[in-house]
Amino acid sequence: MADNHGAAAGDRAGHPDMDYAEHEKTYKFFVALTKWGVISNVVLLTLMAIFLL
């Protein structure tokens, strides 16, 4: 079997050069941006369907 040299899922003892706090901050920003992008597109398409059809 191959040895698992990487950190396990959820393990914070990963590579010391990795900035996990910054990774989580970036991921949360990406998820929020995606969520609001989807919501705004749904609102825009709904308004277009109401007023343009």
C-alpha positions in Angstrom: 0.0 0.0 0.0 1.1 3.5 -0.6 2.0 5.6 2.4 -0.3 8.6 3.1 2.2 11.5 3.4 -0.5 14.2 3.2 -2.6 15.6 6.0 -5.9 13.8 6.7 -9.1 15.5 6.0 -9.9 18.0 8.7 -6.3 17.7 10.1 -4.8 21.1 10.8 -1.3 19.7 11.1 -0.7 20.0 7.4 2.3 21.6 5.7 3.6 24.5 7.9 3.9 26.8 4.9 0.2 26.6 4.1 -2.0 29.5 5.4 -5.2 27.6 6.2 -7.0 30.6 7.6 -6.5 32.4 4.3 -7.7 29.4 2.3 -10.9 29.2 4.4 -11.4 32.9 4.0 -11.0 32.7 0.2 -13.3 29.7 0.0 -16.0 31.4 2.1 -15.8 34.5 -0.2 -16.1 32.3 -3.3 -19.1 30.5 -1.9 -20.8 33.8 -0.9 -20.0 35.3 -4.3 -21.4 32.3 -6.1 -24.6 32.3 -4.0 -25.3 35.9 -4.6 -24.5 35.5 -8.3 -27.1 32.7 -8.6 -29.7 34.7 -6.6 -29.2 37.8 -8.7 -29.5 35.8 -11.9 -32.7 34.1 -10.7 -34.2 37.6 -9.8 -33.1 39.0 -13.1 -34.6 36.2 -15.1 -37.8 36.3 -13.1 -38.2 40.0 -13.7 -37.4 39.5 -17.4 -40.1 36.8 -17.6 -42.6 39.1 -15.9 -42.0 42.3 -17.8 -40.8 41.2 -21.2 -43.2 38.4 -22.0 
